Structure formats: C-alpha cells, structure tokens
C-alpha cells in the first residue's frame, strides 16, 4: 500500500524554490523524489540517496524556464547520429510512463496497482 503526495512546479526562473516533489509513503518505506534533485529511499534507518539529477543548464537567461530534458533529447539525436543506444531508450521511457499511469490509477481508485500493467 502506498500514498502519494505531490506538489507541482510553477514556470518561474530556475533560481525559484518552486519544484515538483513527490513523496511515496508505503508500508515498507518512503521514496522522496525531488524534481531535478535527489531520489531518496527511507526504510526506517535513515535516508539512502539513490540518484542525484545533474544540474539543468539555463541556455538563455532571458527565458524564464529551462527545458529539463534538453540534454536527454540531445543525447537521443547524438545516438542516432553515432549509431549507438541512447542513455534513455524506449524501454526505459515506457517503464517510466507505466509507473506514472499506475500511480495515477492507484490515486484515482485507492487500489494497489501492480506492475507491469496488464494489456
């Protein structure tokens, strides 16, 4: 069982402290997802940092919002050009979307949604 709390980002300049943060509180632990920050796991004996998002570069200071996936898109273009697998391939992206859909279904129904999703 898991409960999700979420806050959503406002389109302010990167120096703003407004971010998207998700807190997944489950019966066996808590996952704290800081958008463009750290992914942390807590299982009762302190926080373990699982991932740290690299800094997002602001290409033009006159534009108040930095596209957070610019480097990912550039890597995809480079992978096509170089004939290699991108850092985030289709399977990885599909799993991320599947996880978001499962969280949405769980929030809407109050039920546990198992992964992988059926059909």
C-alpha positions in Angstrom: 0.0 0.0 0.0 1.3 3.5 -0.9 0.0 7.0 -0.5 1.3 9.8 -2.8 1.7 13.5 -2.0 2.7 15.8 -4.9 3.4 19.4 -5.4 3.7 20.9 -8.9 6.3 23.3 -10.5 5.5 26.8 -11.4 7.1 28.2 -14.6 9.5 30.6 -12.7 13.1 31.2 -13.3 15.5 28.4 -12.2 16.5 30.3 -9.1 13.0 29.9 -7.8 12.5 27.4 -5.0 9.3 26.1 -6.6 9.8 22.5 -7.7 7.9 19.3 -8.4 8.3 16.9 -5.5 6.8 13.5 -4.9 6.6 11.6 -1.7 5.6 8.0 -1.9 4.8 6.7 1.6 4.4 2.9 1.7 4.1 0.2 4.3 7.7 -0.8 3.8 9.4 2.6 3.2 9.2 6.1 1.8 10.6 7.4 -1.5 11.2 11.1 -1.9 11.6 12.3 -5.5 12.9 15.8 -5.7 12.4 17.0 -9.3 15.8 18.0 -10.7 17.2 16.9 -7.3 17.7 13.7 -5.4 15.8 10.4 -5.3 15.9 9.1 -1.8 14.7 5.9 -0.1 13.9 5.6 3.6 13.3 2.2 5.2 13.3 3.1 8.9 17.1 3.5 9.3 17.8 6.8 7.6 17.7 8.1 4.0 19.7 6.5 1.2 20.3 8.6 -1.9 19.7 6.5 -4.9 20.1 9.2 -7.6 21.2 12.8 -8.0 19.9 14.7 -11.0 22.6 16.6 -12.8 22.2 20.4 -12.9 19.9 21.8 -15.6 21.7 24.4 -17.6 19.7 27.6 -18.4 20.7 28.3 -22.1 19.2 31.8 -22.3 18.9 33.9 -19.1 16.1 35.9 -20.7 13.9 32.8 -20.9 12.3 32.2 -17.5 12.1 28.4 -17.9 14.8 25.8 -18.7 13.7 22.7 -20.6 14.8 20.0 -18.2 15.1 17.3 -20.9 17.2 19.2 -23.4 20.3 17.1 -22.7 18.3 13.9 -23.0 16.9 15.0 -26.3 20.4 15.9 -27.5 21.7 12.5 -26.4 18.9 10.9 -28.4 19.9 12.9 -31.5 23.6 12.1 -30.9 22.8 8.4 -30.5 21.1 8.3 -33.9 24.0 10.1 -35.5 26.6 7.9 -33.8 24.7 4.6 -34.3 24.5 3.8 -30.6 21.8 3.2 -27.9 20.6 6.5 -26.2 21.1 6.8 -22.4 17.2 6.7 -22.1 15.9 4.1 -24.6 12.3 3.3 -25.5 12.1 0.5 -22.9 13.2 2.8 -20.1 10.8 5.5 -21.2 7.9 3.0 -21.4 8.6 1.8 -17.9 8.6 5.4 -16.6 5.2 6.1 -18.3 3.9 2.8 -17.0 4.9 3.8 -13.4 3.2 7.2 -13.8 0.0 5.6 -15.1 0.0 3.0 -12.3 0.3 5.9 -9.7 -2.5 7.8 -11.4 -4.8 4.7 -11.4 -3.9 4.0 -7.8 -4.7 7.6 -6.7 -8.0 7.5 -8.6 -9.2 4.2 -7.3 -7.4 3.8 -3.9 -6.3 0.4 -5.0 -2.9 -1.1 -5.3 -1.8 -1.3 -8.9 0.7 -4.0 -9.8 3.4 -3.5 -12.3 3.8 -4.3 -15.2 0.3 -3.1 -16.2 -1.8 -5.7 -17.9 -2.6 -5.2 -21.6 
